[in-house]
């Protein structure tokens, strides 16, 4: 076209000499594209090229308007200052000063181009020049139009190929016979085929062998039917792998409606196909999983319309869910829970977080069951809400179990907290993880303090190590544990507890945990201690009692032995006493006779001996200990006792040992002569044995009053006793003497007799200096009483006909230093009256005591009736009682009188 | 004067013939007493006393045969004028009380000697209850 336009310019310049022709083309939008030809105006052509700039200056726009839109005559192009200077210079350089512009062609109202005819002179075109220019513009328009048509075809083809080659799909064209006439570049790149291989029917070679027949059939039928088609098949790629493609074709027709083949495209859908396949498989798997899952699964869309429900859901709810389910799936949820689910879904959408709740789900039998439901929002790739998916698990049984478990646990805790023991649980390793409330109440601790091995804090430090070890042994062996130990109460005191723990095992025998208890045995222990104490005490008492019984038995045995000896001695003494009667009488007879001096001396010697024998006989009689009467009411006056017993006592001492009486004050003790003799006899005998070896020595017996007691001591200046011997000398069978000589019971007998008399006996000894036994016996104050009585100067009247009774009473009263007078002598002034004549009673003053020997009913208060023939013993006892009573009254009266006297004195002073 | 010269008739009851013989000698020497006889036991004491009517019966405690205390009570019933004086080597409160309750007038210890016995006998014969020293002490302490 360039050449044509140049030739046209040359032709116009030759037809209209002196002119320079140029042709300017524009695009369809009127924008100046280029100057196609201006062979006579090279500078103008250059300037015109600049007009094609995308952002021309304002002046250029005006010039372009002149040149392209309206056509014009310009008389003085190079001299017109309204033109831009570069334009003026360009036209001047090309020696064009006058210019005619005529549009070549129009496209609608838009000018498609212009013909420029320039003149060297600044003038308008003449008519010829104007005709030539108009004709030239028509030709130029024709050339341009044609050029534009060819260019459009070429451009269309080019564009089509470019498009086909750059399209993501492979494009193809077939002939009516089905052979391929065109394949875009993608085919060759995709398959590695060359056009020679592919065009025609060669492209089929690139398809998968398994797909070729199907491809042929599709194409054949499509050609016959002239209908669009689309199907998928596999193509062998350049890299040797098959990939899925989709091939779609449509019939194409010419302008006359004639079938000219198919046009189609091939898209690689391998990834999509694989993805779809994976999706299908995924979905299949999901459905399999969902249907196989032991849960109810639901899927709904963003408006909570049901999308999918697994078999379990359908089976459980009995819902059919045919077609596109709406919201009827929500009908399976309890009306009260339904809004909760919908609200949970909304919140899940907003938060992006899954929800979970327990709700009631209606089973197909219309009964509601508790279900644990989960849900989560389904979000599309673009972030929009796709819907929700969720699951439900029937937990009614579990809830029932949990409820039962809770109730069981509640019962357990109630039980555990209310049993009297402490209870606890530990894991298999011994870590304690639970205590009942009683534990905390007792120890005042918290779980934080106690968990694990914290219990050591409340154990007694003396026991904790042992307990830890025993507990550890049970943990290691799995054997039940039992121990006793003290636990600290919150007040700091300790109590004893019996603790046991039992392992709880699983079905395989493995220890799951330990269950333990602590039982308060403090009281039990106290009782046991008390019992043990009592038992010990009882045993001690039994032992003591046994010992006493043994001692008693031995003492009795000894007593019996001594009694036998006493009986023997008594008999001997008695017989001796009897024999001495004739001896004395005959001595008396002899003494009455006129005897020689020698004979008188002999008689005196015999009398002396007889007197000694008399005392010896008395002493022997005193050894007659009758156990039943040893201490009953038979006091002993010590001086007379000593006088009688010293002979016997002396007889047991070895020769060379003296027996002395240090004190002989008259006083009486509450012990029979026989018992006292036995006691002192044994002590003197022991002393004699102690002194036997040293051949000489002294045994002293002394007594003195100490308060209400008489202290009798038996001392020897023998070797004394070592402390150990001294400590045991009173024990039964203990003896330092040779067996056979001593039974070891002598001092036991002494102890028993003194104790029975209400006294005590204590040994004291200093080795090398001797031994002293001190006996304390109750003192009898008969003499003192008599003096007391005498001091009061009582008088008694005894007027009884029975001379024997009268004599007896008089003797008794006199023994008590009470004067006895006749009624006539004393009248009513006596304190005591003993009468047998009732007439006399009227003469007795009422303040006096009367013993009436007769019967009287009733008797006055001061009269005691004794019967007409009272026994002496009862008479004596009554008399003594009256005297004692009167004495007490007198003493009380005296005290009262003295007290009254003091009061009077006090009053006087006051 | 007549009464003063009347001797005190004494019957002795003692199983020991030597004692009895000695008492016989002793009493005979003492002018105020009349030895009326001797019995070795108390079995026939009452009958004997009833027949010979002694003023005093000297009675031993420890003898075979009848219990001397029972015999004393029987004698008192049978012979109210006869007075019993116990004369024994056994001097115990119990014996003295039983003797007095049975009706005895005196109690003398053989250990106190024969003079003491005679004193008791005289006192009893004079209408008094009497004891030898040992018997008195034993009875008083009781």
Interface residues (C-beta under 8 A of the other chain):
Chain A: X573 X574 X577 X578 X579 X580 X581 X582 X583 X584 X585 X586 X588 X589 X592 X614 X617 X618 X621 X629 X633 X634 X635 X636 X637 X640 X644 X668 X780 X782 X803 X804 X807 X808 X811 X815 X871 X872 X873
Chain B: X16 X18 X19 X21 X22 X23 X25 X26 X29 X62 X83 X89 X90 X92 X93 X94 X97 X100 X101 X103 X105 X110 X111 X113 X114 X127 X128 X129 X134 X137 X138 X140 X141 X142
